[in-house]
């Protein structure tokens, strides 16, 4: 196992990780597809999800020149003469591209001058932020394909290189779900251990003790506050921002009320709104929208708030014992990892009525709805399916069954339309 020095250097650690056996990522397939089609491929995601490792270990990119704007010489070159940097080789990998604003314009010009356009000419990676997303949207429209890399899923950590069985469940009618899930070879997993492990590759895969992981997360947060936030120019007080982030972690799985959140941490509503936008643009906070198609019931439309990684959320909140909302968060992150690799991309939402009837997650495709409820208990009871049954009554024309994920071991019909399954069977 890897010991962490008191002053943690992430890039040194990632270079060291490249010499070890790498676990396959589900994103390798859409990355390969994008390289065959678009001239620019952009890998987005939070810091330390493994973007650089994915790109540098990808066989089709192994021989390409690689430049990172974390290198001050490269960054100065990009700022002084971005066209010269872009023309240094016929095909390039450019890391942390958001650090030089003119670089994306130079890439756009190079692509537009290329006739015919060469697919996969530029591969860009970087921690997503407001500046990067805005400029990419303006300059690379029609030229770029995007691959989002979330923290590792439980199946990626187990070496399977994939997300949960969502595609298989959507492809099968509800009466066949039991066969789909029981046909997979999965060992039971304690949801508390999975929450505390999280999905960031280094702490989840390389670090054995809670103390080592806590030290890693402390360094991660410090690096984010001291290095990434100043570039966004949207945070005037780091102490206020950290307090807001901590409060958001304590509300994982809750409806997001910005005014109430602001009162609790002593910030104005505009400040809360801006800080949450920064967290979301950095892929740290996640706002889950509501499912709003409705015939008869008045629905709650405020988003829910979740976090990009359960272990990071636990660290920031100061919680020592995982809560049920953290298992929800774990399931949601697997859903997002699956969603962002799918073509066409499905929607992942939640459903709640004004009287409090709720379904944790709803997968929406063009042809089907799949409602999902998450419980931590080791036993599943018919009463746990109340929200799912209400949803199926309302949208039975598009949904033939619901799924209740729980902390037990048996796959069985909970009601006529709801299947109970251990969460680790699906994830």
Buried (B, 14 or more C-beta within 10 A) or exposed (E): EBEBEEEBEBEEBBEEBEEEEBBBBBBBBBBBBBBEEBBBBBBBBBBBBBBBBBBBBBEBBEEBEBBBBBBEEBBEBBBEEBBEBBEEEEBBBBBBBBBBBBBBBBBBBBBEEEEEEEBBBBBBBBBBBBBBBEBBEEBBEEBBBBBBBBBBBBBBBBEBBBBBBBBBBBEBEBEEBBEBBEEEEBEEBEBBEBBBBBBBBBBBBBBEEEEBBBBBBBBBBEBBBEEBBEBBEBBEEEEBBBBBBBBBBBBBBBBBBBEEBBEBBEBEBEBBBBBBBBBBBBBBBBBBEBBEEBEEBEBBEBBBBBBBBBBBBBBBBEBEEBBBBBBBBBBBBBBBBBBBBBEEEBEBBBBBBEEEBBBBBBBBBEEBBBBBBBBBEEEBEEEBBBBBBBBBEBBEEBBBBBBBBBBBEEBEBBBEBBBBBBBBBBB
